[in-house]
């Protein structure tokens, strides 16, 4: 299906079918205009082109769907008088030829761009927690809590937000043995600008991760962790919001072949609950061509998702003149599934009650690989050590292609499907940041970290993490 055209008439029968069904309800000028389009350009397409309206990809797809389902239902006068879905889509078709910009405004008001945001703005609980666990693995190498990072998933696409930078590089020789525990808390906020296919939004994320591990030998550590993540995203122009709650479970292992080389591996599983509210809001001339239909309703929905993820990292640390340096490479894998769901209308007796959607199951696969560098220096005090550090990393995404979101109107008996397009993800981006850790006697430590994202189109992101770790 080409995206170069605004909307499509499915056949010359489209205009004729709509015109025949509406002649009895549409006043003279609009009916004549509607008939004049029969057998040529679609009514909606003609009006949008005349008015230089440039709808989004979601609005295009919705307009095409309306042009499919209206003719199949408009011949039933009883439906036309009582069925909200038929009335709403018929108003769009009629005003496509009788009122400037109203068809475009109607499509914008009912287009389910917010539904696509379930995948678009998801700050994935699993990937957020993955980074905290990798931070714990880094602290095991140093014998201190000197590193952590945050990782997120947006547009159904994984973004690595910072490297688990190596600490002092003591590795197998750090002298640690027995049990260790850790607890991290982090917060992130950001925004994504509107694009042709996807809506704009602001988001805020909060998470906590805790775990326990055991050092079986000086060169091998095995551990487990659990984490909780909460995210809220608000769509532009008060068009809706999405809240997610995620619970993550991890197993991880670290191996130190030498004092300078390390291998970190982890495997995780996350379950996430989604609650969404989508605003349906627009004004359009009614079918009597004298009054105005004001649609102001809300579509509510809930669904679940899960994710399986893994990460393998190889790094090398070296030291010179009191400075610590590190280089690393990492590859990750994540497969995310979001269950199908059906919306319910908040006010079933008001206009827009027929515009609820049924969205199909969504699946995303991400395979990012990263290389990075870090530099830090240890300062000694009477009460312990302070370790400031800066880092930067380049990431390339090998998978995570754009995918259409499919579904249909709940009240459409023809079960006609739509396909809502998404943007192609950025393949290359950079993460940068700084952190500082204070290490006290007895193995206790606290830290704070900031990191940001650069080079990713239309996306701004800032993250802060704090944590405490204790080794026994």
NUDO-479567 format. One line per 5 residues: number of its first residue (from 0); their letters; for each residue x, y, z of C-alpha. Coordinates in pm, whole numbers. Example, Ala and Ser with C-alpha at 12.3 -4.5 7.8 and 13.67 -1.06 7.14 Angstrom:
0) AS) 1230/-450/780  1367/-106/714 .
***
This chain:
0) XXXXX) 0/0/0  166/322/-113  220/602/135  263/865/-140  -111/921/-175 .
5) XXXXX) -311/1075/107  -611/842/94  -745/587/-150  -1082/518/-309  -1113/143/-324 .
10) XXXXX) -1315/145/-648  -1554/356/-851  -1836/186/-659  -1721/358/-340  -1848/705/-424 .
15) XXXXX) -2169/568/-575  -2247/352/-273  -2193/633/-25  -2385/881/-238  -2685/650/-275 .
20) XXXXX) -2710/587/97  -2670/951/196  -2892/1135/-53  -3185/1110/183  -2998/1258/479 .
25) XXXXX) -2755/1507/329  -2879/1846/216  -2858/1956/-147  -2508/2100/-194  -2326/1827/-1 .
30) XXXXX) -2520/1551/-178  -2448/1698/-518  -2078/1727/-435  -2073/1370/-310  -2231/1240/-631 .
35) XXXXX) -1984/1441/-838  -1696/1247/-680  -1848/907/-759  -1635/712/-1001  -1330/938/-962 .
40) XXXXX) -1123/1052/-664  -1234/950/-318  -1436/1222/-136  -1192/1246/153  -887/1244/-68 .
45) XXXXX) -1023/1517/-291  -1103/1752/-3  -775/1694/179  -580/1759/-139  -783/2074/-211 .
50) XXXXX) -708/2210/136  -343/2102/142  -410/1892/449  -116/1663/533  -245/1389/763 .
55) XXXXX) -19/1160/959  36/799/863  -219/696/1128  -478/937/984  -417/807/633 .
60) XXXXX) -469/450/743  -784/544/932  -923/734/633  -867/433/410  -1045/212/662 .
65) XXXXX) -1341/450/682  -1373/446/304  -1388/67/321  -1643/18/598  -1882/307/529 .
70) XXXXX) -2009/182/191  -2065/-166/330  -2289/-31/607  -2438/291/470  -2713/115/275 .
75) XXXXX) -2892/22/597  -3104/322/695  -3160/185/1046  -2785/160/1105  -2737/509/964 .
80) XXXXX) -2986/646/1216  -2862/460/1525  -2513/314/1487  -2242/549/1614  -1959/403/1406 .
85) XXXXX) -2160/436/1085  -2267/790/1170  -1917/904/1262  -1748/765/952  -2030/892/730 .
90) XXXXX) -1979/1243/868  -1612/1217/773  -1695/1111/418  -1964/1376/370  -1756/1659/514 .
95) XXXXX) -1473/1548/291  -1664/1720/13  -1872/1980/192  -1662/2159/454  -1307/2288/451 .
100) XXXXX) -1066/2093/671  -1340/1923/873  -1258/1579/733  -895/1626/827  -986/1750/1175 .
105) XXXXX) -1219/1456/1224  -955/1206/1119  -702/1370/1352  -949/1352/1641  -1034/984/1600 .
110) XXXXX) -694/857/1473  -556/607/1729  -202/744/1742  -209/702/2119  -264/328/2077 .
115) XXXXX) 62/303/1888  226/468/2187  187/145/2388  496/30/2199  629/374/2102 .
120) XXXXX) 675/518/2450  724/208/2655  1018/251/2893  1072/-119/2909  1093/-251/3264 .
125) XXXXX) 1315/-543/3164  1580/-332/2989  1583/-78/3269  1653/-357/3515  1914/-521/3291 .
130) XXXXX) 2133/-215/3327  2108/-214/3705  2216/-578/3719  2508/-504/3488  2600/-228/3729 .
135) XXXXX) 2618/-482/4008  2846/-700/3795  3075/-403/3741  3095/-338/4115  3199/-699/4169 .
140) XXXXX) 3497/-643/3944  3605/-342/4146  3511/-460/4490  3302/-142/4517  2980/4/4385 .
145) XXXXX) 3146/219/4122  2911/185/3829  2560/155/3711  2353/246/3410  2005/272/3274 .
150) XXXXX) 1863/115/2962  1531/186/2801  1304/70/2517  1114/337/2303  906/272/1987 .
155) XXXXX) 930/-92/2078  1310/-41/2027  1590/-94/2285  1830/188/2373  2139/115/2582 .
160) XXXXX) 2185/412/2811  2533/391/2946  2803/137/3008  2860/-57/3325  3203/92/3349 .
165) XXXXX) 3475/-119/3507  3599/-10/3844  3947/-54/3980  4002/-365/3772  4092/-580/4069 .
170) XXXXX) 3891/-859/3910  3980/-1199/4046  4219/-1048/4291  3978/-819/4473  3981/-1035/4784 .
175) XXXXX) 3603/-1048/4811  3437/-1373/4913  3097/-1485/5033  2761/-1307/4996  2689/-961/4857 .
180) XXXXX) 2362/-767/4831  2268/-451/4642  1977/-209/4607  1944/50/4328  1686/319/4258 .
185) XXXXX) 1669/526/3941  1456/786/3768  1443/902/3407  1248/1158/3210  1236/1269/2850 .
190) XXXXX) 1025/1357/2552  977/1253/2193  881/1496/1918  596/1431/1675  689/1264/1349 .
195) XXXXX) 485/1182/1039  376/845/1179  404/883/1555  267/1114/1820  466/1332/2062 .
200) XXXXX) 484/1255/2434  658/1320/2765  750/1034/2997  874/972/3352  1014/645/3486 .
205) XXXXX) 1098/520/3836  1246/181/3923  1408/-14/4204  1629/-324/4176  1762/-554/4448 .
210) XXXXX) 1966/-871/4441  2199/-1116/4607  2506/-1300/4479  2775/-1539/4594  3142/-1559/4494 .
215) XXXXX) 3213/-1931/4457  3577/-1878/4359  3799/-1569/4323  3716/-1570/3950  3346/-1669/3941 .
220) XXXXX) 3032/-1504/4082  2669/-1616/4043  2365/-1409/4145  1993/-1337/4117  1795/-1012/4119 .
225) XXXXX) 1439/-881/4110  1317/-535/4010  1006/-319/3978  954/-38/3724  676/221/3695 .
230) XXXXX) 635/447/3392  384/714/3296  371/875/2953  151/1171/2864  51/1227/2501 .
235) XXXXX) 68/1577/2352  -233/1812/2372  -384/1607/2655  -467/1332/2406  -425/1052/2659 .
240) XXXXX) -179/874/2883  -27/530/2942  84/379/3273  297/65/3298  403/-156/3589 .
245) XXXXX) 678/-411/3531  825/-690/3743  1163/-836/3638  1359/-1148/3736  1727/-1208/3653 .
250) XXXXX) 2008/-1454/3682  2363/-1331/3622  2722/-1453/3625  3066/-1291/3606  3394/-1459/3515 .
255) XXXXX) 3742/-1306/3548  4003/-1496/3338  4271/-1243/3448  4293/-933/3662  4225/-716/3355 .
260) XXXXX) 3975/-918/3149  3615/-989/3245  3310/-1160/3095  2960/-1070/3219  2644/-1259/3123 .
265) XXXXX) 2282/-1232/3231  1938/-1364/3143  1607/-1199/3234  1230/-1223/3215  988/-932/3264 .
270) XXXXX) 610/-911/3288  441/-574/3233  86/-440/3281  -36/-154/3060  -327/82/3135 .
275) XXXXX) -417/335/2867  -658/622/2817  -708/762/2465  -896/1087/2406  -1138/1102/2111 .
280) XXXXX) -1209/1469/2059  -1318/1672/1752  -1602/1881/1606  -1761/1821/1267  -2074/1931/1078 .
285) XXXXX) -2358/1685/1139  -2534/1492/862  -2825/1740/862  -2570/2000/748  -2705/2256/998 .
290) XXXXX) -2581/2147/1343  -2239/2045/1472  -2145/1708/1616  -1912/1748/1913  -1723/1428/1991 .
295) XXXXX) -1557/1430/2335  -1511/1078/2468  -1241/849/2605  -1133/498/2510  -993/290/2796 .
300) XXXXX) -789/-29/2771  -563/-266/2964  -326/-534/2844  -20/-736/2944  322/-794/2794 .
305) XXXXX) 637/-990/2860  998/-989/2752  1288/-1232/2740  1632/-1074/2732  1999/-1159/2748 .
310) XXXXX) 2331/-976/2751  2696/-1077/2701  2981/-834/2761  3358/-860/2724  3583/-592/2870 .
315) XXXXX) 3942/-498/2942  4065/-258/3213  4409/-103/3260  4569/149/3493  4832/420/3462 .
320) XXXXX) 4944/703/3689  4653/665/3928  4398/670/3645  4167/382/3552  4077/313/3189 .
325) XXXXX) 3838/64/3036  3718/-57/2696  3438/-302/2630  3206/-457/2376  2854/-584/2438 .
330) XXXXX) 2577/-757/2249  2218/-788/2372  1898/-960/2268  1541/-879/2367  1209/-1015/2242 .
335) XXXXX) 900/-827/2359  536/-930/2317  232/-715/2395  -100/-900/2409  -398/-805/2196 .
340) XXXXX) -662/-588/2362  -1002/-424/2311  -1088/-71/2413  -1402/21/2606  -1570/361/2580 .
345) XXXXX) -1597/569/2897  -1934/720/2796  -2123/465/2583  -2422/699/2542  -2228/991/2392 .
350) XXXXX) -2099/1062/2043  -1791/855/1967  -1920/545/2145  -1862/340/1830  -1496/432/1789 .
355) XXXXX) -1342/175/2024  -1059/-29/1871  -943/-389/1892  -562/-401/1859  -377/-717/1755 .
360) XXXXX) -83/-875/1936  250/-697/1888  597/-854/1879  934/-676/1870  1289/-807/1854 .
365) XXXXX) 1595/-596/1933  1964/-685/1886  2182/-384/1983  2561/-401/2003  2778/-142/2177 .
370) XXXXX) 3142/-42/2218  3255/207/2478  3532/375/2674  3556/509/3029  3807/693/3243 .
375) XXXXX) 3814/741/3620  4041/820/3913  4038/709/4275  4084/962/4557  4167/837/4907 .
380) XXXXX) 4032/997/5226  4046/924/5598  3707/751/5583  3738/565/5253  3759/627/4879 .
385) XXXXX) 3586/851/4624  3578/743/4262  3452/991/3995  3420/867/3639  3306/972/3289 .
390) XXXXX) 3204/744/3004  3077/730/2648  2942/455/2427  2836/402/2066  2546/164/1992 .
395) XXXXX) 2423/12/1668  2086/-165/1636  2093/-469/1407  1723/-559/1427  1408/-381/1550 .
400) XXXXX) 1265/-292/1209  958/-73/1190  634/-271/1203  275/-176/1134  27/-188/1421 .
405) XXXXX) -283/-377/1307  -639/-383/1436  -1000/-290/1364  -1300/-106/1505  -1468/-317/1774 .
410) XXXXX) -1815/-245/1632  -1732/-314/1267  -1913/-638/1168  -1710/-657/847  -1392/-705/1057 .
415) XXXXX) -1198/-483/815  -838/-445/935  -620/-134/936  -240/-119/942  -92/179/1128 .
420) XXXXX) 267/258/1020  558/333/1252  887/516/1206  1208/341/1111  1422/337/1428 .
425) XXXXX) 1754/514/1448  2029/258/1402  2315/454/1558  2334/672/1869  2568/772/2153 .
430) XXXXX) 2528/757/2530  2736/974/2765  2746/1039/3136  2926/1077/3467  2909/909/3805 .
435) XXXXX) 3067/929/4149  3100/657/4411  3193/672/4780  3337/351/4928  3342/310/5306 .
440) XXXXX) 3513/56/5527  3354/-286/5558  3241/-303/5195  2958/-46/5212  2925/205/4929 .
445) XXXXX) 2687/462/4781  2684/619/4436  2507/867/4208  2504/878/3828  2373/1090/3539 .
450) XXXXX) 2352/996/3173  2206/1132/2852  2135/1028/2495  2274/1194/2181  2223/1136/1810 .
455) XXXXX) 1876/982/1834  1623/1165/1617  1327/1333/1786  1413/1190/2130  1546/1360/2443 .
460) XXXXX) 1636/1156/2750  1792/1223/3093  1844/960/3363  1963/968/3724  2042/667/3942 .
465) XXXXX) 2145/626/4305  2227/310/4495  2378/134/4795  2571/-192/4804  2705/-409/5085 .
470) XX) 2949/-701/5066  2989/-951/5350 .
***
